[in-house]
Amino acid sequence: MDARETGWSPAARVRGMGESVFTEMTELARRTGAVNLGQGVPELDGPRPLLEEAAAALLAGANQYPPAYGFPALREAVAGHQRRRYGLEYAPEGEVLVTTGATEAIAAALLALCDPGDEVLAFDPCYDAYPAVARFAGARLVPVPLAEETAGGAPGFALDLDALRAAVTGRTRVLMLNTPHNPTGKVFTEAELAAIAELCRERDLTVVTDEVYEHLVYDDATHRTIAALPGMRERTLTISSAGKTFNVTGWKVGWVCGPARLVAAVAAAKQFLTYASGTPYQEALARALGGVEEWAGELRRTLRRNRDLLSEGLTRAGLRPYRAEAGYFLQADIRAWGHTDGVRFCRELPLRAGVVAIPTSAFLLAPDAPSHLVRFSFCRREKSVVEAVEKLIAAA
């Protein structure tokens, strides 16, 4: 008797974690030949000098384990970046840890900070890894819905401070803060961060802040890290990575900065995940991070242009776009096309329009969350965005 006969599958044994909607939509794109605006996988190249540095490091023999905390020069480069950009001082020895991407950093942080039965707060919608790794730690992720708002014309998202306060209980240990935010493209304002920080100090919460889109902020929005606010450095783990900033998502090099006691706890969990990885990539990034602003400035201009093309195209197609202040993604309201179910819409879209998107419900945890939003990515070559827009308009 096999799995097909019993209904059992190995994935079902992993606490309800079967095939994700991302896998389904990527397969739909492959099978139909649709333009894939679903996953946040850049079509854009990384900087040539960085790629050459990695190749040189590999050929020079940097192919064995790096130190458990990461290549020393990269830790120094990360500390220098935090000093220049945010005015925060971190010791490369003990307060900076290199990880296998930001996702491992998040997983190790929650494993380190949470005991079974603890609660983790995250703003809803949220990156789908957050509830998964909370479950791995035996904790429960409690969603705090972002409020929809229309200031400045196009709809967007804002902090609902009352909802955040109401979500804190005696079992709350960690606030998982993602800014710039995936999937909405929201950048939390200085006033919002100050209100969040006040609550965290009041209720003695540790903050794990995911800032992987920190360099990809558009228009008049400004990214600030909550760790720089009064009383927050000592209770905050700040996570970022090279993948989104340098268009090298396959390298999986991330880092954590924070007080030594918290970073040591993360390192203790991480040693049983990957231990260490990416030696040639770490060496190359150590030399590239100091010049990140010049590279990121050009990347922002490219992505902003793509965002505007996609937003204008969605508007013409009758799919109302939301504001995207940062990152790779635009939210769109599908109700004008006669749909209220984002999952069904995304399953039909490749056949109707030759385009793949992701239902926002894949990121929503609250049982009464809206289902009429879908997420489109614009981290593609301009010709791909233009092709998708033309297809959507023709299908409207």
Residue pairs with C-beta under 8 A, 6 or more apart in sequence:
3 9
3 10
9 18
11 17
11 18
11 19
12 18
15 135
17 132
20 128
20 362
21 343
21 346
21 358
21 359
21 362
22 38
22 39
22 128
22 358
22 362
24 347
25 36
25 38
25 39
25 346
25 356
25 357
25 358
26 36
26 38
26 39
26 356
28 34
28 347
28 350
28 356
29 35
29 36
29 38
29 350
29 356
32 350
32 351
32 354
32 356
33 354
34 349
34 350
34 353
34 354
34 355
34 356
35 354
35 355
35 356
35 384
35 387
35 388
35 391
36 356
37 310
37 355
37 356
37 357
37 376
37 377
37 378
37 380
37 384
37 385
37 388
38 346
38 356
38 357
38 358
38 375
38 377
39 358
39 377
40 182
40 244
40 249
40 327
40 328
40 329
40 377
40 379
41 249
41 379
42 244
42 247
42 249
42 328
42 379
42 380
43 379
43 380
43 381
43 384
44 247
44 299
44 302
44 379
44 380
44 381
45 51
45 247
46 246
46 247
46 248
47 246
47 247
47 288
47 295
49 288
50 246
50 248
50 284
50 285
50 288
51 284
53 283
53 284
53 287
53 288
54 251
54 280
54 281
54 283
54 284
55 280
56 284
57 279
57 280
57 281
57 283
57 284
58 280
62 279
62 280
62 283
63 279
63 280
64 279
65 275
65 276
65 279
66 98
66 276
66 277
66 278
66 279
66 282
67 276
68 267
68 270
68 271
68 275
68 276
69 75
69 93
69 94
69 96
69 97
69 98
69 267
70 96
70 97
70 98
70 99
70 255
70 276
70 282
71 98
71 279
71 282
71 283
71 286
72 92
73 283
73 286
73 287
74 98
74 253
74 255
74 282
74 283
74 285
74 286
74 289
75 92
75 93
75 96
75 97
75 98
75 255
76 92
76 286
77 285
77 286
77 287
77 289
77 290
78 90
78 92
78 96
78 98
78 255
78 257
78 289
79 89
79 90
79 91
79 92
79 95
79 96
79 257
80 289
80 290
81 289
81 290
81 292
82 88
82 89
82 90
82 238
82 257
83 89
83 90
85 214
86 224
86 225
86 227
86 228
87 228
88 225
88 227
88 228
88 233
88 257
90 96
90 257
90 258
91 260
94 260
94 263
94 264
95 257
95 258
95 259
95 260
95 263
96 255
96 256
96 257
96 263
97 105
97 255
97 256
97 263
97 266
97 267
97 270
98 253
98 254
98 255
98 276
98 282
99 105
99 108
99 239
99 253
99 254
99 255
99 256
99 270
99 274
100 252
100 253
100 254
100 273
100 274
100 277
100 278
101 241
101 243
101 252
101 253
101 254
102 210
102 212
102 239
102 240
102 241
102 243
102 254
103 129
103 254
104 252
104 254
104 270
104 273
104 274
105 239
105 241
105 254
105 255
105 256
105 266
105 270
106 129
106 130
106 133
106 176
106 208
106 210
106 239
107 129
107 133
107 136
107 269
107 273
108 256
108 266
108 267
108 269
108 270
108 273
109 174
109 208
109 237
109 239
109 256
109 266
109 269
110 120
110 133
110 134
110 136
110 137
110 139
110 174
110 176
110 208
111 133
111 136
111 137
111 269
112 262
112 265
112 266
112 268
112 269
113 137
113 173
113 174
113 206
113 208
113 262
113 265
114 120
114 134
114 137
114 138
114 139
114 173
114 174
115 137
115 138
115 139
115 173
116 137
116 138
116 139
117 138
117 139
117 140
117 171
118 137
118 138
118 139
118 140
118 171
118 172
118 173
118 174
119 139
119 140
119 141
119 142
119 169
119 171
119 172
119 173
120 130
120 134
120 139
120 140
120 141
120 142
120 172
120 173
120 174
120 175
120 176
121 141
121 142
121 144
121 164
121 167
121 168
121 172
121 174
121 175
121 176
121 205
122 130
122 131
122 141
122 142
122 143
122 144
122 175
122 176
122 178
122 365
123 143
123 144
123 145
123 146
123 159
123 177
123 178
123 181
124 143
124 144
124 145
124 146
124 363
124 364
124 365
124 366
124 369
125 146
125 183
125 184
125 360
125 363
125 364
125 365
125 369
126 141
126 143
126 176
126 178
126 363
126 365
127 178
127 182
127 183
127 210
127 363
128 362
128 363
130 141
130 176
130 178
131 141
131 365
134 140
134 141
135 141
139 173
139 174
141 176
141 365
142 167
142 172
143 364
143 365
143 366
143 369
144 160
144 163
144 164
144 167
145 160
145 163
145 366
145 369
146 157
146 158
146 159
146 160
146 184
146 186
147 157
147 158
147 159
147 160
147 163
148 155
148 156
148 157
148 158
149 155
149 156
149 157
149 158
150 156
151 158
152 323
154 311
154 321
154 322
154 323
155 320
155 322
155 323
155 333
156 184
156 186
156 322
156 323
156 325
157 181
157 184
157 186
157 322
158 186
158 192
159 188
159 192
159 195
159 196
161 192
161 195
161 199
164 196
164 199
165 199
168 199
168 203
168 205
172 203
172 205
173 205
173 206
174 205
174 206
174 207
174 208
175 196
175 200
175 205
175 206
175 207
175 208
176 208
176 210
177 188
177 196
177 207
177 208
177 209
177 210
177 226
178 209
178 210
178 211
179 186
179 187
179 188
179 193
179 209
179 210
179 211
179 223
179 226
180 186
180 187
180 211
180 213
180 214
180 216
180 217
180 221
180 223
180 325
180 326
180 327
181 187
181 188
181 326
181 327
182 212
182 213
182 327
182 328
182 329
182 363
183 329
183 331
183 358
183 360
183 363
183 375
184 322
184 324
184 329
184 331
185 322
185 323
185 324
185 325
185 326
185 327
185 329
185 330
185 331
186 323
186 325
186 326
187 217
187 221
187 222
187 223
187 325
187 326
188 196
188 224
190 222
190 224
193 224
193 226
193 229
194 229
196 207
196 226
197 226
197 229
197 230
197 231
197 232
199 205
200 206
200 207
200 232
200 235
201 231
201 232
201 235
204 235
205 235
206 235
206 236
206 237
206 262
207 226
207 227
207 232
207 235
207 236
207 237
208 236
208 237
208 239
209 225
209 226
209 227
209 236
209 237
209 238
209 239
210 239
211 223
211 225
211 238
211 239
211 240
212 239
212 240
212 241
212 243
212 244
212 245
212 254
213 223
213 244
213 326
213 327
213 328
214 223
214 225
214 240
214 245
215 244
215 245
215 292
215 293
215 296
215 299
215 300
216 244
216 245
216 296
216 299
216 300
216 303
216 326
216 327
216 328
217 223
217 300
217 325
217 326
218 300
218 303
218 304
218 307
218 324
218 325
218 326
219 304
219 325
221 325
221 326
223 326
225 236
225 238
226 232
226 236
227 233
227 236
227 238
227 257
227 258
233 258
233 259
234 259
236 258
237 256
237 257
237 258
237 262
237 263
237 266
238 256
238 257
238 258
239 254
239 255
239 256
240 254
240 255
241 252
241 253
241 254
241 255
242 248
242 251
242 253
242 254
242 281
242 285
242 289
243 249
243 250
243 251
243 252
243 253
243 254
244 327
244 328
245 292
245 295
245 296
245 299
246 285
246 288
246 292
246 295
247 299
248 281
251 278
251 281
251 285
252 277
252 278
253 278
253 281
253 282
253 285
256 263
256 266
257 263
258 266
288 295
302 382
303 328
303 378
303 379
305 382
306 378
306 379
306 380
306 382
306 385
307 324
307 330
307 378
309 378
309 382
309 385
309 386
309 389
310 321
310 330
310 376
310 378
310 385
310 388
310 389
311 321
311 324
311 330
312 389
313 385
313 388
313 389
313 390
313 392
313 393
314 320
314 321
314 330
314 332
314 376
314 389
314 392
315 321
316 389
316 393
316 396
317 389
317 392
317 393
317 395
317 396
318 336
318 337
318 396
319 332
319 333
319 334
319 336
319 337
319 392
319 396
320 332
320 333
320 336
321 330
321 331
321 332
321 333
322 330
322 331
322 332
322 333
322 373
324 330
324 331
328 377
328 378
328 379
329 375
329 376
329 377
329 378
330 375
330 376
330 377
330 378
331 360
331 373
331 374
331 375
332 357
332 373
332 374
332 375
332 376
333 372
333 373
334 340
334 342
334 345
334 372
334 373
334 374
335 372
337 345
337 396
339 345
339 372
340 371
340 372
341 371
341 372
342 359
342 360
342 361
342 371
342 372
342 373
342 374
343 359
343 361
343 371
345 357
345 359
345 374
346 356
346 357
346 358
346 359
346 374
349 355
349 356
349 357
350 356
352 395
353 391
353 392
353 394
353 395
354 391
354 395
355 376
355 388
355 391
355 392
357 374
357 375
357 376
358 374
358 375
359 371
359 373
359 374
359 375
360 370
360 373
360 374
360 375
361 369
361 371
361 373
363 375
364 370
376 388
378 385
380 388
